[in-house]
Amino acid sequence: MISSLCSRFPGGEKALTAIALMFAIFKYKPSPFCLLDEIDAPLDDANVHRFVEMLRGMLDRTQFILITHNRQTMEIANRLYGVTMEEPGVSKLISVQLN
């Protein structure tokens, strides 16, 4: 029943439903850290804003490590890491502390 209902949702709505379920579990039983890889990719700007606000509400209990390309999500970070390739075949790690 639930899977057939969720199959009718567009990709962003499915992702937001999964994110809401994950955050509900984390509110019930917090974890010290959580790794999220491109979880915000299928979301539109309005839903990315909702995701960021939910994430902010949980930062006091959980440290989040996010892999993202979304500027809105990056704006809440304390530290950013990036990989760049100044010359072909040579990757360089860049770190920026934000306050």
C-alpha positions in Angstrom: 0.0 0.0 0.0 2.6 2.5 1.1 5.1 1.6 -1.7 2.4 2.0 -4.3 1.5 5.4 -2.9 5.1 6.5 -2.8 5.7 5.2 -6.4 3.3 8.0 -7.6 5.5 10.7 -6.1 8.0 12.7 -8.2 11.7 12.1 -7.5 12.1 15.1 -5.2 9.0 14.2 -3.1 10.3 10.6 -2.7 13.6 12.0 -1.5 12.0 14.5 0.9 9.8 11.6 2.3 13.0 9.5 2.9 14.8 12.5 4.4 11.9 13.2 6.8 11.8 9.5 7.9 15.6 9.5 8.5 15.3 12.7 10.5 12.4 11.3 12.5 14.6 8.3 13.4 17.5 10.6 14.4 15.2 12.6 16.6 14.0 9.5 18.4 17.5 7.9 18.7 20.3 10.5 17.9 23.6 9.3 16.5 26.9 11.2 17.2 27.5 11.6 13.4 25.8 11.0 10.1 27.3 10.8 6.5 25.0 12.0 3.8 26.0 11.7 0.1 24.2 14.0 -2.4 20.9 13.6 -0.4 19.8 17.0 -1.5 20.4 16.4 -5.2 16.8 15.6 -6.3 15.3 18.5 -4.3 14.2 21.8 -5.8 15.2 25.0 -4.1 12.2 25.2 -1.8 12.7 21.7 -0.5 16.5 22.2 -0.1 15.6 25.1 2.2 13.3 22.8 4.2 16.1 20.2 4.3 18.6 22.8 5.5 16.2 24.0 8.2 15.6 20.4 9.5 19.4 19.8 9.4 20.0 23.0 11.5 17.6 21.8 14.1 19.6 18.7 14.6 23.2 20.1 14.7 23.2 20.3 18.5 23.0 16.5 18.7 24.6 15.1 15.6 27.6 16.1 13.5 26.8 15.8 9.8 29.2 15.1 7.0 27.6 16.1 3.8 28.7 15.5 0.2 26.9 18.0 -1.9 27.1 20.4 -4.8 24.2 22.5 -3.6 25.1 26.1 -2.5 22.3 26.4 0.0 23.4 23.2 1.7 27.1 24.4 1.8 26.1 27.7 3.4 25.4 26.0 6.7 28.7 24.3 6.9 31.4 25.1 9.4 34.1 23.7 7.1 34.2 23.0 3.4 36.5 20.5 1.7 36.9 20.4 -2.1 39.0 18.6 -4.7 40.4 20.5 -7.6 42.6 19.6 -10.5 44.9 22.4 -11.4 46.8 20.3 -13.9 45.6 17.1 -15.6 45.9 14.0 -13.4 46.9 15.9 -10.2 44.2 16.3 -7.6 44.5 18.9 -4.8 42.5 18.9 -1.6 41.3 22.4 -0.5 39.9 23.1 3.0 38.1 26.3 4.1 37.1 27.0 7.7 33.9 29.1 7.9 32.7 31.1 10.9 
